[in-house]
Amino acid sequence: MYQKMTDSKWLEDNFNVLQKYFKIDKVYLETHRDMIVPEKELVLKIKDFFESRGVKTSGGIAFVASERQLSRTFCYSNPEEREKVKDIV
């Protein structure tokens, strides 16, 4: 989904479709999932998009290490994975 949200037209079109059927008043923007960390500038651009439409935004971190492995999360007892979590935060 992250790659699609870089396209302003895709974001606008999909928001308009959803807005027809749902009252969207808040969204959570993930800053990590599946080892993908979007650029800060993109997150701010998407945040501005939603806020300009009266939608509140909050950030979130999904500690999913691999979507392909049934949403495998990080193992906090593994020192290497704990370090990765610290880097993400």
FENPE-V543354 format. One record per backbone hydrogen bond with DSSP energy under -0.5 kcal/mol. NH is the residue of the N-H (numbers start at 0). CO is the residue of the C=O. If there is no record, write none. Layout:
nh->NH co->CO
nh->NH co->CO
This chain:
nh->4 co->0
nh->5 co->2
nh->6 co->3
nh->7 co->5
nh->10 co->6
nh->11 co->7
nh->12 co->8
nh->13 co->9
nh->14 co->10
nh->15 co->11
nh->16 co->12
nh->17 co->13
nh->18 co->14
nh->19 co->15
nh->19 co->16
nh->20 co->16
nh->20 co->17
nh->21 co->17
nh->23 co->21
nh->24 co->22
nh->26 co->55
nh->28 co->26
nh->28 co->57
nh->29 co->27
nh->30 co->59
nh->32 co->35
nh->33 co->63
nh->34 co->63
nh->35 co->32
nh->36 co->34
nh->37 co->35
nh->42 co->38
nh->43 co->39
nh->44 co->40
nh->45 co->41
nh->46 co->42
nh->47 co->43
nh->48 co->44
nh->49 co->45
nh->50 co->46
nh->51 co->47
nh->52 co->49
nh->53 co->50
nh->54 co->49
nh->55 co->24
nh->55 co->53
nh->57 co->26
nh->59 co->28
nh->61 co->31
nh->62 co->60
nh->63 co->61
nh->64 co->62
nh->64 co->71
nh->65 co->71
nh->69 co->66
nh->70 co->66
nh->71 co->65
nh->73 co->62
nh->75 co->73
nh->77 co->74
nh->78 co->76
nh->81 co->77
nh->82 co->78
nh->83 co->79
nh->84 co->80
nh->85 co->81
nh->86 co->82
nh->87 co->83
nh->88 co->84
